[in-house]
Amino acid sequence: WSHLIAHKLYNQKKYVAARAISQISRFFTGIEIHPGAKIGKRLFIDHGMGVVIGETCTIGDNVTIYQGVT
């Protein structure tokens, strides 16, 4: 859920707020998702420690990601 909020803020050019939400989420989950990443519906991250999703990443619908993926 935090990525949805961060992504909306990022699209509104509120980069500092978007990045703050992203970093707080990373602190609690160990998963780093850049607010500019485009993520489809029903993304499932299983054992997400070390997962990094960058700014230019586009992920489709119904995707499962396991630990250590960048």
PyMOL commands that place a pseudoatom at each C-alpha (Angstrom):
pseudoatom trace, name=CA, resn=TRP, resi=1, chain=A, elem=C, hetatm=0, pos=[0.000, 0.000, 0.000]
pseudoatom trace, name=CA, resn=SER, resi=2, chain=A, elem=C, hetatm=0, pos=[2.798, 2.397, 0.732]
pseudoatom trace, name=CA, resn=HIS, resi=3, chain=A, elem=C, hetatm=0, pos=[4.018, 2.173, -2.862]
pseudoatom trace, name=CA, resn=LEU, resi=4, chain=A, elem=C, hetatm=0, pos=[0.608, 3.257, -4.173]
pseudoatom trace, name=CA, resn=ILE, resi=5, chain=A, elem=C, hetatm=0, pos=[0.747, 6.412, -2.065]
pseudoatom trace, name=CA, resn=ALA, resi=6, chain=A, elem=C, hetatm=0, pos=[4.412, 7.076, -2.862]
pseudoatom trace, name=CA, resn=HIS, resi=7, chain=A, elem=C, hetatm=0, pos=[3.804, 6.524, -6.595]
pseudoatom trace, name=CA, resn=LYS, resi=8, chain=A, elem=C, hetatm=0, pos=[0.886, 8.986, -6.642]
pseudoatom trace, name=CA, resn=LEU, resi=9, chain=A, elem=C, hetatm=0, pos=[2.985, 11.601, -4.845]
pseudoatom trace, name=CA, resn=TYR, resi=10, chain=A, elem=C, hetatm=0, pos=[5.867, 10.960, -7.261]
pseudoatom trace, name=CA, resn=ASN, resi=11, chain=A, elem=C, hetatm=0, pos=[3.576, 11.500, -10.255]
pseudoatom trace, name=CA, resn=GLN, resi=12, chain=A, elem=C, hetatm=0, pos=[2.444, 14.791, -8.677]
pseudoatom trace, name=CA, resn=LYS, resi=13, chain=A, elem=C, hetatm=0, pos=[6.138, 15.817, -8.545]
pseudoatom trace, name=CA, resn=LYS, resi=14, chain=A, elem=C, hetatm=0, pos=[6.158, 15.668, -4.729]
pseudoatom trace, name=CA, resn=TYR, resi=15, chain=A, elem=C, hetatm=0, pos=[9.451, 13.798, -4.789]
pseudoatom trace, name=CA, resn=VAL, resi=16, chain=A, elem=C, hetatm=0, pos=[10.559, 14.398, -1.189]
pseudoatom trace, name=CA, resn=ALA, resi=17, chain=A, elem=C, hetatm=0, pos=[7.291, 13.118, 0.304]
pseudoatom trace, name=CA, resn=ALA, resi=18, chain=A, elem=C, hetatm=0, pos=[7.263, 10.139, -2.064]
pseudoatom trace, name=CA, resn=ARG, resi=19, chain=A, elem=C, hetatm=0, pos=[10.838, 9.214, -1.187]
pseudoatom trace, name=CA, resn=ALA, resi=20, chain=A, elem=C, hetatm=0, pos=[10.154, 9.621, 2.545]
pseudoatom trace, name=CA, resn=ILE, resi=21, chain=A, elem=C, hetatm=0, pos=[7.283, 7.124, 2.381]
pseudoatom trace, name=CA, resn=SER, resi=22, chain=A, elem=C, hetatm=0, pos=[9.447, 4.771, 0.332]
pseudoatom trace, name=CA, resn=GLN, resi=23, chain=A, elem=C, hetatm=0, pos=[12.284, 4.912, 2.874]
pseudoatom trace, name=CA, resn=ILE, resi=24, chain=A, elem=C, hetatm=0, pos=[9.973, 4.369, 5.850]
pseudoatom trace, name=CA, resn=SER, resi=25, chain=A, elem=C, hetatm=0, pos=[8.535, 1.329, 4.094]
pseudoatom trace, name=CA, resn=ARG, resi=26, chain=A, elem=C, hetatm=0, pos=[12.055, 0.034, 3.375]
pseudoatom trace, name=CA, resn=PHE, resi=27, chain=A, elem=C, hetatm=0, pos=[12.983, 0.436, 7.048]
pseudoatom trace, name=CA, resn=PHE, resi=28, chain=A, elem=C, hetatm=0, pos=[10.071, -1.763, 8.164]
pseudoatom trace, name=CA, resn=THR, resi=29, chain=A, elem=C, hetatm=0, pos=[10.083, -4.356, 5.356]
pseudoatom trace, name=CA, resn=GLY, resi=30, chain=A, elem=C, hetatm=0, pos=[13.601, -4.562, 3.919]
pseudoatom trace, name=CA, resn=ILE, resi=31, chain=A, elem=C, hetatm=0, pos=[12.055, -4.080, 0.464]
pseudoatom trace, name=CA, resn=GLU, resi=32, chain=A, elem=C, hetatm=0, pos=[13.141, -1.048, -1.548]
pseudoatom trace, name=CA, resn=ILE, resi=33, chain=A, elem=C, hetatm=0, pos=[10.673, 0.094, -4.211]
pseudoatom trace, name=CA, resn=HIS, resi=34, chain=A, elem=C, hetatm=0, pos=[11.397, 3.378, -5.969]
pseudoatom trace, name=CA, resn=PRO, resi=35, chain=A, elem=C, hetatm=0, pos=[8.291, 5.595, -6.082]
pseudoatom trace, name=CA, resn=GLY, resi=36, chain=A, elem=C, hetatm=0, pos=[8.689, 5.917, -9.864]
pseudoatom trace, name=CA, resn=ALA, resi=37, chain=A, elem=C, hetatm=0, pos=[8.447, 2.156, -10.498]
pseudoatom trace, name=CA, resn=LYS, resi=38, chain=A, elem=C, hetatm=0, pos=[5.336, 1.008, -12.358]
pseudoatom trace, name=CA, resn=ILE, resi=39, chain=A, elem=C, hetatm=0, pos=[3.787, -2.029, -10.678]
pseudoatom trace, name=CA, resn=GLY, resi=40, chain=A, elem=C, hetatm=0, pos=[0.745, -3.956, -11.893]
pseudoatom trace, name=CA, resn=LYS, resi=41, chain=A, elem=C, hetatm=0, pos=[-2.014, -5.615, -9.912]
pseudoatom trace, name=CA, resn=ARG, resi=42, chain=A, elem=C, hetatm=0, pos=[-1.478, -8.500, -7.497]
pseudoatom trace, name=CA, resn=LEU, resi=43, chain=A, elem=C, hetatm=0, pos=[2.287, -8.270, -6.994]
pseudoatom trace, name=CA, resn=PHE, resi=44, chain=A, elem=C, hetatm=0, pos=[3.355, -10.787, -4.333]
pseudoatom trace, name=CA, resn=ILE, resi=45, chain=A, elem=C, hetatm=0, pos=[6.767, -10.445, -2.689]
pseudoatom trace, name=CA, resn=ASP, resi=46, chain=A, elem=C, hetatm=0, pos=[7.639, -13.627, -0.777]
pseudoatom trace, name=CA, resn=HIS, resi=47, chain=A, elem=C, hetatm=0, pos=[10.482, -13.317, 1.764]
pseudoatom trace, name=CA, resn=GLY, resi=48, chain=A, elem=C, hetatm=0, pos=[11.230, -9.825, 0.504]
pseudoatom trace, name=CA, resn=MET, resi=49, chain=A, elem=C, hetatm=0, pos=[14.451, -9.019, 2.369]
pseudoatom trace, name=CA, resn=GLY, resi=50, chain=A, elem=C, hetatm=0, pos=[16.905, -7.579, -0.129]
pseudoatom trace, name=CA, resn=VAL, resi=51, chain=A, elem=C, hetatm=0, pos=[14.425, -6.989, -2.950]
pseudoatom trace, name=CA, resn=VAL, resi=52, chain=A, elem=C, hetatm=0, pos=[15.158, -3.767, -4.857]
pseudoatom trace, name=CA, resn=ILE, resi=53, chain=A, elem=C, hetatm=0, pos=[12.812, -2.419, -7.536]
pseudoatom trace, name=CA, resn=GLY, resi=54, chain=A, elem=C, hetatm=0, pos=[14.302, 0.560, -9.375]
pseudoatom trace, name=CA, resn=GLU, resi=55, chain=A, elem=C, hetatm=0, pos=[12.830, 3.696, -10.907]
pseudoatom trace, name=CA, resn=THR, resi=56, chain=A, elem=C, hetatm=0, pos=[12.778, 2.405, -14.493]
pseudoatom trace, name=CA, resn=CYS, resi=57, chain=A, elem=C, hetatm=0, pos=[11.246, -0.961, -13.584]
pseudoatom trace, name=CA, resn=THR, resi=58, chain=A, elem=C, hetatm=0, pos=[7.859, -1.988, -14.992]
pseudoatom trace, name=CA, resn=ILE, resi=59, chain=A, elem=C, hetatm=0, pos=[6.205, -5.063, -13.446]
pseudoatom trace, name=CA, resn=GLY, resi=60, chain=A, elem=C, hetatm=0, pos=[3.048, -6.565, -14.923]
pseudoatom trace, name=CA, resn=ASP, resi=61, chain=A, elem=C, hetatm=0, pos=[0.044, -8.183, -13.249]
pseudoatom trace, name=CA, resn=ASN, resi=62, chain=A, elem=C, hetatm=0, pos=[0.125, -11.428, -11.205]
pseudoatom trace, name=CA, resn=VAL, resi=63, chain=A, elem=C, hetatm=0, pos=[3.879, -11.444, -10.489]
pseudoatom trace, name=CA, resn=THR, resi=64, chain=A, elem=C, hetatm=0, pos=[5.677, -13.222, -7.620]
pseudoatom trace, name=CA, resn=ILE, resi=65, chain=A, elem=C, hetatm=0, pos=[9.143, -12.056, -6.521]
pseudoatom trace, name=CA, resn=TYR, resi=66, chain=A, elem=C, hetatm=0, pos=[11.403, -13.926, -4.079]
pseudoatom trace, name=CA, resn=GLN, resi=67, chain=A, elem=C, hetatm=0, pos=[14.210, -12.689, -1.811]
pseudoatom trace, name=CA, resn=GLY, resi=68, chain=A, elem=C, hetatm=0, pos=[17.421, -11.132, -3.085]
pseudoatom trace, name=CA, resn=VAL, resi=69, chain=A, elem=C, hetatm=0, pos=[16.014, -9.877, -6.403]
pseudoatom trace, name=CA, resn=THR, resi=70, chain=A, elem=C, hetatm=0, pos=[17.218, -6.540, -7.794]
for i in range(1, 70): cmd.bond("trace and resi %d" % i, "trace and resi %d" % (i + 1))
show_as sticks, trace
zoom trace
